[in-house]
Amino acid sequence: MKNILCFICSSTMKPSARFLISRTSKSFLGSAKQPLRSNRTHSSLGNTCRPGPATIIAPPPPPTPARFNPYRLMSTVFRPGFAPPSIAFANRGSFCVASRAVVRQQHSTSVETRVNENNFERIYVQNGIAAAAKPLVVERIDKDENIREVVSVEDGSAEEGDLNLRNPEGVEIVSPRREESDIEKEAWKLLNDAVVRYCGSPVGTVAANDPGDKTPLNYDQVFIRDFVPSALAFLLRGEGEIVRNFLLHTLQLQSWEKTVDCYSPGQGLMPASFKVRTVSLDGDKTEEVLDPDFGESAIGRVAPVDSGLWWIILLRAYGKITGDYTLQERVDVQTGIKLVLNLCLADGFDMFPSLLVTDGSCMIDRRMGIHGHPLEIQALFYSSLRCGREMLTVTDGSKNLVRAINNRLSALSFHIREYYWVDMKKMNEIYRYKTEEYSLDATNKFNIYPEQIPLWLMDWIPEEGGYLIGNLQPAHMDFRFFTLGNLWSVISSLSTPKQNEAILNLVEGKWNDIVGHMPLKICYPALENEEWRIITGSDPKNTAWSYHNGGSWPTLLWQFTLACIKMGRIDLARKAVSMAESKLGADRWPEYYDTRTGKFIGKQARLYQTWTIAGFLTSKVLLENPEKASLLFWEEDYELLEMCVCALSKTGRKKCSRVAAKSQILV
Ligand code: GLC
């Protein structure tokens, strides 16, 4: 057995910040039953894909020898449980040098958290040995003959083909109850056509598949956030393999050191997107490699903060829908969850429990004045913390992280419920706020000047209903309504049950503004004139009522459907879905629509946008099988509420009990 470390250097090429992963590995993607040690044969570069150990082509040596630290790179490569054996630090170039010693160093992997020791211990895993997986009893469904057979799969030995199974929670895999409409058939075909294969296996879907688009930029890549509705559509159809592959490949990408110029962003960062490239090797040989983008190529060099959060959310959904929990139990996957959450929970200068991010760090990936504590990120952060708490195996090494997750969950939900919420009553309070209050029990804690209440809101705020504002900073409330953040707060129970109801009441009451001719507006209202010039930096793509600036994004339909099902408002979801259904196919599945009511196809919208197609399909499947939705949303967690009230009681503000929690926080 040979482990080979390859340095591939090209003296003429400028060192690139990129790195590539090539060739899939059965043991990497395979069942948890397989030994997960990193003692593998080297597979030489220069072959086309075939089952076997992975070849990983990593970033080239950094510019100065002092920065080059193979041990650091390797420590991220050999995450416990990963199978990749042969490593290459590559510059898309030339030769290999073998080094066994470095590889052996890595069999014991220690991932140091960057979080305050008060909160966490180090994540330490010995020798890359996976934890024993629980036995799994499942029912195999023979698709053609509709015969069910009970199969006992021990130690997570479920193979990829076993994914079309009955969920142990008793939920059956979706089978269409009726003949699909032509538009649905077309959508499924387009979704299948968008599938990206890596070494023969499906690993994701391209962002858009527009045949007329001569400059696809990065729309020919697999975006992490865009893949979520595709993944759900596949999962709900009983197809788990593509999702499993996606989760494992993106996990592997997370491990790598990445650089933007001379700076390396945090270790747990997940890429915004990746592309499968075919690279030429010696002679006429080629090889497929995965080429991720962590923002170093993205327009504006924006950090994809939401990628890791979506990855965790999807991992949970995969377990819930397929019943295959062995994936989340794998040691490498557990480490991946910890890395994402550690990065989010790391101490900084923050005074708030909400996550502080730069502009463009989520679905709105351009400058739109959402830097600070945007709602969308907070809602995704909250649900990934809940997922983490659910999926993390509690051991001595993880118990501090779990404690920190619980603390953050309760602090975050209190903060958002209390300070982001606006309705008629709250607006009236803000309107009469006193300012410059210097004290511990100030009413106007963030020193909001009532003068900043925008004129549009004075008219717009309804008697009934309310919503969570877009952002909160010292002396600043961004009163815009952001759809994804509000919907995801409903879905994850970041907001209270009453607030959830009020949010949907607001959407219903403001139907023309938020839904109009095409569901759903990304935010309301648009920035216009001077505000647009200053806040977007005169962005010609984000002009008023276009793209991120008040454009309408049909992909948001699936989150809307999910929120509506959760809140028993199926009527609203049906109305929105049927409106989308009547147009999307004829309009060739645009990425977004423009104008105040979403009348026109977006001026620079891609056509055949995959998450438009997948969002529609996921909504249709959920509407047809509303019981499935419960696998994807969260109910109120009273334990968290109690923790929050008890924390507040220490400061003498509230009484500490569950009853008090319900009555004082859920008002
Ligand atoms: C745009 C969107 C972003 C999406 C990407 C690919 O940049 O703003 O959210 O992920 O396109 O579809």
Boltz pocket constraint, residues with backbone or C-beta under 6 A from the ligand:
constraints:
  - pocket:
      binder: B
      contacts: [[A, 207], [A, 218], [A, 219], [A, 223], [A, 225], [A, 226], [A, 362], [A, 363], [A, 364], [A, 365], [A, 366]]
      max_distance: 6.0
